[in-house]
C-alpha cells in the first residue's frame, strides 16, 4: 500500500478523533445531569434519568444514529451529517458515563457529605465541589475505557455519511481493490490512537492518586 493511501487514512482519523472527543466531552456534561437525576429524591426526575439510561444502553448505537439522522430533518432541523453523528454519540456515551458516575458517587465517603452539610454547603455546591470531583477520581479507569469504546464505535457514523477513518477505508478499498491492506492499516491507526488514550488515562489516574491535579 502506498504512503499516499495511508496518509489519506491518517487524515480521516483526525475527524474520527475530533468527533469522538467532542461527543465524549458533551456526553460527560450530560451524564452528570442524568446521574444527578437518577440519584434525585424526586421520583419523576429519578424515573426520567433511569428511562434515559435504559433506552440508550438498551438500543444499538447504529439504530440511535439512524433514528437521529432521520428525526432531525423531520422536525425541521436540517443539520450536517456530522452534527447528527455528534448528537447520537453524545447521547449514547452519556448514558454509559452516567452509570459509571453513579457507581463513583456510591463510593464518596459519607463523612465528607456530613461535613459539607455542617459547613452550610448547598446541595448544588456539595455536588459540584465534593461529590463530582471524588466520583470522577474513583471512576477514571472506567471513564477511559468508555472513551476507548466510544472511539471504536465512532466507526458506525459512516452509515450517516460521515467520512471518518472507517468510511475512508471503505471508499479506498472499493476504488483500489486492496481491502486487506487498507482495513489492516485502519485497524493499526485505531490501535495507535487507543494506546495513546490508555496511556494518557494511566497518567491521569497516577496524578489523581497523588493529589497533584
MDAnalysis code that builds the backbone (N, CA, C; Angstrom):
import MDAnalysis as mda
import numpy as np

u = mda.Universe.empty(639, n_residues=213, atom_resindex=np.repeat(np.arange(213), 3), trajectory=True)
u.add_TopologyAttr("name", ["N", "CA", "C"] * 213)
u.add_TopologyAttr("resid", np.arange(1, 214))
u.add_TopologyAttr("resname", ["UNK", "UNK", "UNK", "UNK", "UNK", "UNK", "UNK", "UNK", "UNK", "UNK", "UNK", "UNK", "UNK", "UNK", "UNK", "UNK", "UNK", "UNK", "UNK", "UNK", "UNK", "UNK", "UNK", "UNK", "UNK", "UNK", "UNK", "UNK", "UNK", "UNK", "UNK", "UNK", "UNK", "UNK", "UNK", "UNK", "UNK", "UNK", "UNK", "UNK", "UNK", "UNK", "UNK", "UNK", "UNK", "UNK", "UNK", "UNK", "UNK", "UNK", "UNK", "UNK", "UNK", "UNK", "UNK", "UNK", "UNK", "UNK", "UNK", "UNK", "UNK", "UNK", "UNK", "UNK", "UNK", "UNK", "UNK", "UNK", "UNK", "UNK", "UNK", "UNK", "UNK", "UNK", "UNK", "UNK", "UNK", "UNK", "UNK", "UNK", "UNK", "UNK", "UNK", "UNK", "UNK", "UNK", "UNK", "UNK", "UNK", "UNK", "UNK", "UNK", "UNK", "UNK", "UNK", "UNK", "UNK", "UNK", "UNK", "UNK", "UNK", "UNK", "UNK", "UNK", "UNK", "UNK", "UNK", "UNK", "UNK", "UNK", "UNK", "UNK", "UNK", "UNK", "UNK", "UNK", "UNK", "UNK", "UNK", "UNK", "UNK", "UNK", "UNK", "UNK", "UNK", "UNK", "UNK", "UNK", "UNK", "UNK", "UNK", "UNK", "UNK", "UNK", "UNK", "UNK", "UNK", "UNK", "UNK", "UNK", "UNK", "UNK", "UNK", "UNK", "UNK", "UNK", "UNK", "UNK", "UNK", "UNK", "UNK", "UNK", "UNK", "UNK", "UNK", "UNK", "UNK", "UNK", "UNK", "UNK", "UNK", "UNK", "UNK", "UNK", "UNK", "UNK", "UNK", "UNK", "UNK", "UNK", "UNK", "UNK", "UNK", "UNK", "UNK", "UNK", "UNK", "UNK", "UNK", "UNK", "UNK", "UNK", "UNK", "UNK", "UNK", "UNK", "UNK", "UNK", "UNK", "UNK", "UNK", "UNK", "UNK", "UNK", "UNK", "UNK", "UNK", "UNK", "UNK", "UNK", "UNK", "UNK", "UNK", "UNK", "UNK", "UNK", "UNK", "UNK", "UNK", "UNK", "UNK", "UNK", "UNK"])
u.atoms.positions = np.array([
    [0.850, -1.200, 0.000],
    [0.000, 0.000, 0.000],
    [0.880, 1.242, 0.000],
    [0.521, 2.214, -0.835],
    [1.324, 3.422, -0.956],
    [1.141, 4.326, 0.249],
    [2.132, 5.197, 0.486],
    [2.051, 6.157, 1.581],
    [0.922, 7.149, 1.353],
    [0.597, 7.397, 0.090],
    [-0.500, 8.326, -0.202],
    [-1.819, 7.806, 0.352],
    [-2.072, 6.518, 0.154],
    [-3.309, 5.922, 0.682],
    [-3.301, 5.917, 2.204],
    [-2.134, 5.573, 2.771],
    [-2.036, 5.545, 4.229],
    [-2.257, 6.936, 4.808],
    [-1.712, 7.948, 4.121],
    [-1.874, 9.314, 4.613],
    [-3.333, 9.762, 4.545],
    [-4.066, 9.302, 3.549],
    [-5.498, 9.618, 3.467],
    [-6.241, 9.041, 4.674],
    [-5.833, 7.850, 5.100],
    [-6.434, 7.251, 6.293],
    [-6.082, 8.052, 7.544],
    [-4.840, 8.498, 7.615],
    [-4.412, 9.312, 8.759],
    [-5.208, 10.613, 8.816],
    [-5.400, 11.232, 7.657],
    [-6.181, 12.467, 7.606],
    [-7.619, 12.220, 8.057],
    [-8.187, 11.102, 7.621],
    [-9.562, 10.775, 8.022],
    [-9.647, 10.486, 9.512],
    [-8.572, 9.965, 10.076],
    [-8.583, 9.656, 11.510],
    [-8.666, 10.920, 12.355],
    [-8.260, 12.053, 11.807],
    [-8.376, 13.309, 12.537],
    [-9.838, 13.634, 12.816],
    [-10.709, 13.350, 11.845],
    [-12.145, 13.571, 12.054],
    [-12.687, 12.571, 13.069],
    [-12.188, 11.332, 13.017],
    [-12.594, 10.326, 14.000],
    [-12.280, 10.793, 15.414],
    [-11.065, 11.292, 15.603],
    [-10.644, 11.771, 16.923],
    [-11.474, 12.970, 17.348],
    [-11.708, 13.903, 16.415],
    [-12.462, 15.117, 16.739],
    [-13.897, 14.787, 17.135],
    [-14.563, 13.957, 16.327],
    [-15.941, 13.574, 16.636],
    [-16.026, 12.869, 17.991],
    [-15.077, 11.980, 18.241],
    [-15.089, 11.233, 19.497],
    [-14.842, 12.149, 20.684],
    [-13.863, 13.055, 20.558],
    [-13.527, 13.959, 21.659],
    [-14.705, 14.875, 21.997],
    [-15.338, 15.427, 20.965],
    [-16.485, 16.316, 21.200],
    [-17.638, 15.538, 21.838],
    [-17.914, 14.364, 21.313],
    [-19.035, 13.561, 21.826],
    [-18.803, 13.125, 23.263],
    [-17.582, 12.696, 23.571],
    [-17.270, 12.252, 24.930],
    [-17.363, 13.420, 25.904],
    [-16.897, 14.593, 25.490],
    [-16.948, 15.778, 26.357],
    [-18.385, 16.202, 26.626],
    [-19.177, 16.294, 25.556],
    [-20.593, 16.640, 25.725],
    [-21.297, 15.565, 26.544],
    [-20.962, 14.316, 26.264],
    [-21.569, 13.211, 26.992],
    [-21.275, 13.264, 28.477],
    [-20.074, 13.715, 28.843],
    [-19.732, 13.798, 30.260],
    [-20.587, 14.845, 30.965],
    [-20.772, 15.985, 30.310],
    [-21.626, 17.032, 30.889],
    [-23.052, 16.516, 31.061],
    [-23.560, 15.864, 30.007],
    [-24.912, 15.309, 30.082],
    [-25.014, 14.218, 31.148],
    [-23.975, 13.402, 31.245],
    [-24.012, 12.291, 32.206],
    [-24.085, 12.785, 33.637],
    [-23.458, 13.926, 33.915],
    [-23.520, 14.490, 35.267],
    [-24.963, 14.832, 35.621],
    [-25.666, 15.443, 34.645],
    [-27.067, 15.800, 34.883],
    [-27.945, 14.559, 34.993],
    [-27.705, 13.577, 34.121],
    [-28.501, 12.351, 34.145],
    [-28.267, 11.587, 35.444],
    [-27.012, 11.519, 35.869],
    [-26.685, 10.834, 37.118],
    [-27.352, 11.527, 38.304],
    [-27.305, 12.871, 38.308],
    [-27.960, 13.623, 39.386],
    [-29.458, 13.349, 39.396],
    [-30.046, 13.245, 38.202],
    [-31.478, 12.962, 38.117],
    [-31.791, 11.579, 38.676],
    [-30.968, 10.577, 38.312],
    [-31.211, 9.217, 38.796],
    [-31.100, 9.117, 40.310],
    [-30.211, 9.924, 40.892],
    [-29.991, 9.869, 42.327],
    [-30.874, 10.849, 43.095],
    [-31.723, 11.563, 42.370],
    [-32.593, 12.556, 42.997],
    [-33.681, 11.881, 43.836],
    [-34.113, 12.597, 44.870],
    [-35.231, 12.100, 45.683],
    [-36.573, 12.345, 44.996],
    [-36.537, 13.161, 43.936],
    [-37.742, 13.408, 43.160],
    [-38.023, 12.188, 42.288],
    [-39.144, 11.573, 42.480],
    [-39.457, 10.325, 41.778],
    [-39.541, 10.524, 40.277],
    [-40.073, 11.674, 39.838],
    [-40.189, 11.921, 38.403],
    [-38.807, 12.068, 37.774],
    [-37.929, 12.861, 38.424],
    [-36.577, 13.058, 37.894],
    [-35.809, 11.743, 37.869],
    [-35.941, 10.960, 38.938],
    [-35.244, 9.681, 39.012],
    [-35.729, 8.728, 37.920],
    [-37.036, 8.687, 37.706],
    [-37.599, 7.808, 36.674],
    [-37.159, 8.245, 35.281],
    [-37.130, 9.567, 35.065],
    [-36.716, 10.092, 33.759],
    [-35.258, 9.745, 33.480],
    [-34.400, 9.905, 34.494],
    [-32.994, 9.566, 34.326],
    [-32.785, 8.096, 34.028],
    [-33.493, 7.240, 34.743],
    [-33.350, 5.802, 34.524],
    [-33.902, 5.375, 33.169],
    [-34.965, 6.036, 32.732],
    [-35.524, 5.725, 31.415],
    [-34.551, 6.119, 30.315],
    [-33.929, 7.279, 30.481],
    [-32.925, 7.740, 29.519],
    [-31.784, 6.734, 29.403],
    [-31.250, 6.324, 30.538],
    [-30.134, 5.378, 30.543],
    [-30.559, 4.035, 29.963],
    [-31.739, 3.576, 30.318],
    [-32.220, 2.283, 29.815],
    [-32.349, 2.287, 28.301],
    [-32.864, 3.407, 27.755],
    [-33.052, 3.468, 26.306],
    [-31.716, 3.469, 25.567],
    [-30.798, 4.345, 25.979],
    [-29.551, 4.494, 25.226],
    [-28.547, 3.385, 25.503],
    [-28.711, 2.665, 26.612],
    [-27.872, 1.490, 26.842],
    [-28.510, 0.230, 26.273],
    [-29.812, 0.272, 26.087],
    [-30.531, -0.920, 25.648],
    [-30.757, -1.018, 24.155],
    [-30.413, 0.032, 23.412],
    [-30.566, 0.000, 21.957],
    [-29.203, 0.195, 21.291],
    [-28.985, -0.388, 20.119],
    [-27.682, -0.266, 19.445],
    [-27.400, 1.173, 19.021],
    [-26.144, 1.568, 19.098],
    [-25.745, 2.910, 18.663],
    [-26.093, 3.124, 17.194],
    [-25.967, 2.081, 16.394],
    [-26.287, 2.201, 14.963],
    [-27.741, 2.629, 14.769],
    [-28.644, 2.021, 15.515],
    [-30.061, 2.387, 15.427],
    [-30.273, 3.816, 15.910],
    [-29.604, 4.195, 16.973],
    [-29.733, 5.551, 17.502],
    [-29.262, 6.588, 16.483],
    [-28.139, 6.307, 15.829],
    [-27.606, 7.242, 14.829],
    [-28.577, 7.417, 13.664],
    [-29.124, 6.306, 13.178],
    [-30.072, 6.382, 12.065],
    [-31.351, 7.100, 12.482],
    [-31.819, 6.826, 13.685],
    [-33.025, 7.467, 14.187],
    [-32.839, 8.980, 14.271],
    [-31.723, 9.415, 14.844],
    [-31.460, 10.855, 14.988],
    [-31.224, 11.491, 13.618],
    [-30.526, 10.784, 12.740],
    [-30.220, 11.320, 11.409],
    [-31.492, 11.626, 10.623],
    [-32.499, 10.758, 10.769],
    [-33.750, 10.980, 10.038],
    [-34.766, 11.778, 10.855],
    [-34.612, 11.787, 12.168],
    [-35.548, 12.526, 13.016],
    [-35.334, 14.033, 12.931],
    [-34.075, 14.459, 12.940],
    [-33.787, 15.897, 12.954],
    [-34.403, 16.627, 11.748],
    [-34.232, 16.142, 10.509],
    [-34.891, 16.817, 9.376],
    [-36.423, 16.774, 9.479],
    [-36.933, 15.708, 10.088],
    [-38.388, 15.564, 10.200],
    [-38.992, 16.631, 11.107],
    [-38.203, 17.134, 12.051],
    [-38.710, 18.183, 12.947],
    [-38.187, 19.570, 12.542],
    [-37.667, 19.648, 11.301],
    [-37.259, 20.939, 10.762],
    [-35.833, 21.338, 11.035],
    [-35.004, 20.433, 11.522],
    [-33.597, 20.748, 11.804],
    [-32.712, 20.092, 10.751],
    [-32.409, 20.841, 9.709],
    [-31.559, 20.319, 8.644],
    [-30.096, 20.626, 8.976],
    [-29.447, 19.682, 9.587],
    [-28.073, 19.875, 10.035],
    [-27.152, 18.942, 9.262],
    [-25.855, 19.270, 9.203],
    [-24.899, 18.376, 8.537],
    [-24.862, 17.017, 9.216],
    [-24.435, 16.022, 8.469],
    [-24.431, 14.659, 8.996],
    [-23.519, 14.514, 10.201],
    [-22.433, 15.286, 10.239],
    [-21.518, 15.140, 11.374],
    [-22.145, 15.672, 12.667],
    [-23.069, 16.632, 12.543],
    [-23.775, 17.128, 13.730],
    [-24.706, 16.041, 14.259],
    [-25.403, 15.379, 13.355],
    [-26.268, 14.269, 13.771],
    [-25.442, 13.170, 14.427],
    [-24.243, 12.930, 13.899],
    [-23.363, 11.916, 14.473],
    [-22.942, 12.301, 15.892],
    [-22.599, 13.569, 16.087],
    [-22.190, 14.041, 17.416],
    [-23.343, 13.925, 18.403],
    [-24.544, 14.302, 17.964],
    [-25.718, 14.203, 18.842],
    [-25.937, 12.757, 19.280],
    [-25.911, 11.839, 18.312],
    [-26.143, 10.441, 18.623],
    [-25.078, 9.856, 19.535],
    [-23.809, 10.130, 19.238],
    [-22.730, 9.595, 20.054],
    [-22.732, 10.200, 21.456],
    [-23.045, 11.489, 21.548],
    [-23.071, 12.163, 22.854],
    [-24.147, 11.575, 23.753],
    [-25.335, 11.373, 23.192],
    [-26.425, 10.809, 23.984],
    [-26.107, 9.387, 24.427],
    [-25.521, 8.614, 23.531],
    [-25.198, 7.228, 23.854],
    [-24.156, 7.142, 24.967],
    [-23.053, 7.870, 24.797],
    [-21.992, 7.772, 25.807],
    [-22.408, 8.396, 27.125],
    [-23.312, 9.381, 27.096],
    [-23.767, 9.993, 28.343],
    [-24.491, 8.975, 29.219],
    [-25.220, 8.057, 28.592],
    [-25.932, 7.030, 29.362],
    [-24.944, 6.101, 30.059],
    [-23.902, 5.694, 29.346],
    [-22.898, 4.819, 29.949],
    [-22.090, 5.551, 31.011],
    [-21.716, 6.785, 30.727],
    [-20.953, 7.555, 31.703],
    [-21.782, 7.847, 32.956],
    [-23.081, 8.034, 32.786],
    [-23.950, 8.283, 33.941],
    [-23.936, 7.095, 34.893],
    [-23.982, 5.885, 34.343],
    [-23.933, 4.693, 35.184],
    [-22.573, 4.564, 35.863],
    [-21.513, 4.920, 35.143],
    [-20.175, 4.873, 35.728],
    [-20.067, 5.863, 36.886],
    [-20.550, 7.077, 36.663],
    [-20.501, 8.093, 37.712],
    [-21.355, 7.701, 38.909],
    [-22.488, 7.071, 38.644],
    [-23.361, 6.654, 39.746],
    [-22.622, 5.695, 40.675],
    [-21.833, 4.811, 40.078],
    [-21.010, 3.922, 40.889],
    [-19.957, 4.691, 41.672],
    [-19.413, 5.751, 41.046],
    [-18.422, 6.573, 41.734],
    [-19.020, 7.329, 42.906],
    [-20.228, 7.850, 42.712],
    [-20.891, 8.592, 43.794],
    [-21.158, 7.685, 44.996],
    [-21.402, 6.421, 44.726],
    [-21.658, 5.483, 45.826],
    [-20.424, 5.302, 46.700],
    [-19.249, 5.611, 46.128],
    [-18.009, 5.446, 46.875],
    [-17.552, 6.698, 47.606],
    [-18.297, 7.795, 47.496],
    [-17.923, 9.032, 48.199],
    [-18.126, 8.831, 49.703],
    [-17.094, 9.096, 50.513],
    [-17.234, 8.913, 51.969],
    [-18.378, 9.741, 52.540],
    [-19.206, 9.113, 53.311],
    [-20.359, 9.800, 53.883],
    [-19.932, 10.919, 54.838],
    [-18.782, 10.727, 55.487],
    [-18.295, 11.750, 56.407],
    [-18.061, 13.089, 55.739],
    [-17.591, 13.059, 54.488],
    [-17.368, 14.312, 53.753],
    [-18.690, 15.022, 53.480],
    [-19.702, 14.259, 53.160],
    [-21.011, 14.855, 52.886],
    [-21.600, 15.469, 54.151],
    [-21.418, 14.785, 55.271],
    [-21.907, 15.326, 56.530],
    [-21.155, 16.591, 56.915],
    [-19.834, 16.604, 56.642],
    [-19.031, 17.795, 56.931],
    [-19.477, 18.974, 56.069],
    [-19.778, 18.712, 54.803],
    [-20.254, 19.771, 53.917],
    [-21.582, 20.331, 54.395],
    [-22.430, 19.452, 54.892],
    [-23.719, 19.891, 55.408],
    [-23.539, 20.775, 56.645],
    [-22.603, 20.396, 57.517],
    [-22.317, 21.187, 58.719],
    [-21.758, 22.559, 58.343],
    [-20.948, 22.605, 57.274],
    [-20.343, 23.869, 56.834],
    [-21.331, 24.758, 56.080],
    [-22.527, 24.273, 55.863],
    [-23.545, 25.089, 55.219],
    [-23.523, 25.066, 53.706],
    [-22.894, 24.056, 53.107],
    [-22.883, 23.947, 51.652],
    [-24.294, 23.648, 51.158],
    [-24.651, 24.283, 50.045],
    [-25.915, 23.935, 49.409],
    [-25.761, 22.572, 48.743],
    [-26.877, 21.965, 48.359],
    [-26.813, 20.658, 47.702],
    [-26.050, 20.746, 46.384],
    [-26.235, 21.866, 45.671],
    [-25.528, 22.026, 44.401],
    [-24.031, 22.167, 44.631],
    [-23.623, 22.980, 45.631],
    [-22.196, 23.163, 45.919],
    [-21.565, 21.852, 46.393],
    [-22.299, 21.089, 47.185],
    [-21.793, 19.794, 47.638],
    [-21.575, 18.863, 46.457],
    [-22.514, 18.895, 45.528],
    [-22.393, 18.053, 44.329],
    [-21.210, 18.504, 43.469],
    [-21.102, 19.820, 43.260],
    [-20.085, 20.358, 42.340],
    [-18.674, 20.292, 42.910],
    [-18.529, 20.536, 44.202],
    [-17.206, 20.684, 44.787],
    [-16.710, 19.444, 45.531],
    [-17.614, 18.553, 45.872],
    [-17.194, 17.375, 46.640],
    [-17.553, 16.075, 45.923],
    [-18.836, 15.884, 45.688],
    [-19.267, 14.592, 45.164],
    [-18.744, 14.327, 43.754],
    [-18.905, 15.299, 42.849],
    [-18.492, 15.079, 41.462],
    [-16.985, 14.881, 41.324],
    [-16.126, 15.744, 41.929],
    [-14.676, 15.516, 41.793],
    [-14.228, 14.154, 42.329],
    [-14.770, 13.747, 43.483],
    [-14.372, 12.454, 44.056],
    [-14.881, 11.311, 43.190],
    [-16.098, 11.433, 42.695],
    [-16.659, 10.384, 41.835],
    [-15.838, 10.233, 40.565],
    [-15.414, 11.346, 39.991],
    [-14.589, 11.291, 38.781],
    [-13.255, 10.615, 39.072],
    [-12.652, 10.979, 40.214],
    [-11.378, 10.370, 40.603],
    [-11.499, 8.860, 40.740],
    [-12.598, 8.411, 41.325],
    [-12.803, 6.980, 41.538],
    [-13.104, 6.222, 40.247],
    [-13.607, 6.950, 39.258],
    [-14.079, 6.268, 38.042],
    [-13.216, 6.542, 36.822],
    [-12.031, 7.119, 37.006],
    [-11.169, 7.417, 35.860],
    [-10.911, 6.189, 34.984],
    [-10.537, 5.034, 35.547],
    [-10.288, 3.870, 34.672],
    [-11.501, 3.492, 33.833],
    [-12.690, 3.501, 34.452],
    [-13.907, 3.145, 33.715],
    [-14.241, 4.191, 32.659],
    [-14.021, 5.464, 32.971],
    [-14.294, 6.531, 32.005],
    [-13.339, 6.453, 30.822],
    [-12.081, 6.123, 31.085],
    [-11.117, 5.956, 29.994],
    [-11.513, 4.782, 29.109],
    [-11.958, 3.698, 29.721],
    [-12.416, 2.543, 28.938],
    [-13.610, 2.917, 28.072],
    [-14.511, 3.721, 28.620],
    [-15.666, 4.180, 27.849],
    [-15.226, 5.068, 26.688],
    [-14.208, 5.904, 26.915],
    [-13.694, 6.760, 25.836],
    [-13.126, 5.910, 24.705],
    [-12.397, 4.857, 25.059],
    [-11.831, 3.963, 24.046],
    [-12.943, 3.240, 23.287],
    [-13.945, 2.773, 24.011],
    [-15.068, 2.098, 23.362],
    [-15.805, 3.056, 22.428],
    [-15.927, 4.311, 22.848],
    [-16.645, 5.283, 22.027],
    [-15.868, 5.603, 20.756],
    [-14.548, 5.686, 20.880],
    [-13.747, 5.967, 19.691],
    [-13.887, 4.826, 18.684],
    [-13.876, 3.600, 19.173],
    [-14.059, 2.464, 18.256],
    [-15.462, 2.458, 17.665],
    [-16.448, 2.821, 18.475],
    [-17.837, 2.845, 17.997],
    [-18.074, 3.966, 16.995],
    [-17.170, 4.956, 16.962],
    [-17.342, 6.068, 16.018],
    [-17.302, 5.594, 14.572],
    [-16.805, 4.379, 14.362],
    [-16.792, 3.831, 13.001],
    [-18.204, 3.694, 12.442],
    [-19.201, 3.632, 13.335],
    [-20.591, 3.461, 12.893],
    [-21.162, 4.722, 12.250],
    [-20.532, 5.887, 12.501],
    [-21.097, 7.122, 11.930],
    [-20.947, 7.146, 10.412],
    [-20.209, 6.205, 9.868],
    [-20.086, 6.138, 8.406],
    [-21.436, 5.881, 7.751],
    [-22.386, 5.280, 8.492],
    [-23.689, 4.964, 7.913],
    [-24.524, 6.220, 7.652],
    [-24.162, 7.334, 8.306],
    [-24.905, 8.575, 8.063],
    [-24.096, 9.531, 7.187],
    [-23.079, 9.002, 6.498],
    [-22.368, 9.786, 5.501],
    [-21.163, 10.558, 5.975],
    [-20.698, 10.300, 7.183],
    [-19.515, 10.995, 7.683],
    [-18.269, 10.256, 7.190],
    [-17.362, 10.995, 6.558],
    [-16.158, 10.378, 6.001],
    [-15.069, 10.348, 7.069],
    [-15.210, 9.415, 8.005],
    [-14.164, 9.246, 9.018],
    [-13.269, 8.074, 8.602],
    [-12.505, 7.555, 9.536],
    [-11.479, 6.565, 9.205],
    [-12.055, 5.320, 8.531],
    [-13.093, 4.730, 9.106],
    [-13.658, 3.506, 8.532],
    [-14.264, 3.750, 7.160],
    [-14.999, 4.857, 7.025],
    [-15.620, 5.162, 5.737],
    [-14.561, 5.424, 4.675],
    [-13.479, 6.107, 5.052],
    [-12.400, 6.343, 4.102],
    [-11.771, 5.032, 3.659],
    [-11.573, 4.112, 4.617],
    [-11.018, 2.804, 4.260],
    [-11.953, 2.055, 3.320],
    [-13.250, 2.149, 3.553],
    [-14.224, 1.504, 2.677],
    [-14.175, 2.082, 1.264],
    [-14.139, 3.403, 1.180],
    [-14.127, 4.063, -0.126],
    [-12.848, 3.735, -0.894],
    [-11.715, 3.753, -0.195],
    [-10.446, 3.453, -0.855],
    [-10.377, 1.986, -1.269],
    [-10.926, 1.107, -0.435],
    [-10.922, -0.315, -0.782],
    [-11.777, -0.581, -2.017],
    [-12.877, 0.154, -2.134],
    [-13.759, -0.024, -3.289],
    [-13.125, 0.470, -4.577],
    [-12.271, 1.495, -4.474],
    [-11.675, 2.080, -5.682],
    [-10.335, 1.453, -6.056],
    [-9.623, 0.892, -5.079],
    [-8.295, 0.326, -5.357],
    [-8.285, -1.198, -5.359],
    [-9.374, -1.826, -4.878],
    [-9.459, -3.284, -4.770],
    [-8.327, -3.865, -3.896],
    [-8.013, -3.139, -2.821],
    [-6.982, -3.601, -1.890],
    [-7.546, -3.548, -0.455],
    [-8.639, -4.257, -0.211],
    [-9.310, -4.141, 1.087],
    [-8.471, -4.632, 2.265],
    [-7.731, -5.729, 2.071],
    [-6.983, -6.300, 3.181],
    [-5.962, -5.299, 3.726],
    [-5.197, -4.683, 2.838],
    [-4.168, -3.740, 3.262],
    [-4.781, -2.495, 3.907],
    [-5.856, -2.013, 3.317],
    [-6.456, -0.776, 3.809],
    [-7.138, -0.975, 5.157],
    [-7.860, -2.076, 5.317],
    [-8.511, -2.322, 6.602],
    [-7.487, -2.642, 7.695],
    [-6.397, -3.309, 7.315],
    [-5.328, -3.569, 8.278],
    [-4.686, -2.255, 8.725],
    [-4.497, -1.343, 7.774],
    [-3.915, -0.036, 8.102],
    [-4.861, 0.764, 8.992],
    [-6.157, 0.707, 8.688],
    [-7.146, 1.412, 9.507],
    [-7.154, 0.841, 10.928],
    [-7.080, -0.494, 11.027],
    [-7.032, -1.115, 12.344],
    [-5.801, -0.698, 13.126],
    [-4.674, -0.572, 12.443],
    [-3.435, -0.141, 13.088],
    [-3.569, 1.276, 13.630],
    [-4.198, 2.145, 12.842],
    [-4.387, 3.531, 13.283],
    [-5.289, 3.585, 14.506],
    [-6.386, 2.826, 14.480],
    [-7.264, 2.760, 15.664],
    [-6.477, 2.282, 16.885],
    [-5.644, 1.267, 16.679],
    [-4.867, 0.708, 17.788],
    [-3.922, 1.751, 18.378],
    [-3.236, 2.483, 17.514],
    [-2.294, 3.501, 17.987],
    [-3.021, 4.584, 18.783],
    [-4.163, 5.038, 18.266],
    [-4.932, 6.076, 18.962],
    [-5.378, 5.584, 20.335],
    [-5.857, 4.353, 20.388],
    [-6.349, 3.814, 21.657],
    [-5.223, 3.568, 22.660],
    [-4.056, 3.196, 22.173],
    [-2.905, 3.049, 23.063],
    [-2.528, 4.396, 23.672],
    [-2.592, 5.441, 22.869],
    [-2.291, 6.780, 23.369],
    [-3.315, 7.202, 24.424],
    [-4.602, 6.949, 24.144],
    [-5.655, 7.293, 25.108],
    [-5.450, 6.528, 26.412],
    [-5.133, 5.234, 26.304],
    [-4.913, 4.425, 27.507],
    [-3.715, 4.944, 28.305],
    [-2.676, 5.351, 27.593],
    [-1.501, 5.894, 28.268],
    [-1.802, 7.190, 28.985],
    [-2.546, 8.071, 28.320],
    [-2.943, 9.326, 28.960],
    [-3.837, 9.064, 30.170],
    [-4.701, 8.047, 30.048],
    [-5.574, 7.696, 31.165],
    [-4.780, 7.210, 32.371],
    [-3.753, 6.385, 32.128],
    [-2.915, 5.912, 33.223],
    [-2.168, 7.066, 33.882],
    [-1.720, 8.000, 33.068],
    [-1.012, 9.162, 33.620],
    [-1.957, 10.011, 34.469],
    [-3.173, 10.216, 33.965],
    [-4.157, 10.989, 34.730],
    [-4.500, 10.290, 36.034],
    [-4.686, 8.974, 35.967],
    [-5.005, 8.209, 37.175],
    [-3.879, 8.333, 38.199],
    [-2.639, 8.295, 37.724],
    [-1.487, 8.412, 38.615],
    [-1.441, 9.789, 39.267],
    [-1.699, 10.823, 38.474],
    [-1.679, 12.186, 39.022],
    [-2.779, 12.385, 40.053],
    [-3.948, 11.845, 39.774],
    [-5.055, 11.972, 40.715],
    [-4.776, 11.205, 42.004],
    [-4.144, 10.053, 41.874],
    [-3.862, 9.236, 43.059],
    [-2.879, 9.921, 43.990],
    [-2.034, 10.811, 43.408],
    [-1.067, 11.536, 44.221],
    [-1.550, 12.933, 44.565],
    [-2.784, 13.245, 44.151],
    [-3.378, 14.524, 44.519],
    [-2.700, 15.715, 43.885],
    [-2.163, 15.536, 42.673],
    [-1.456, 16.631, 42.019],
    [-2.279, 17.298, 40.941],
    [-3.553, 17.006, 40.883],
    [-4.418, 17.608, 39.879],
    [-5.702, 18.035, 40.547],
])
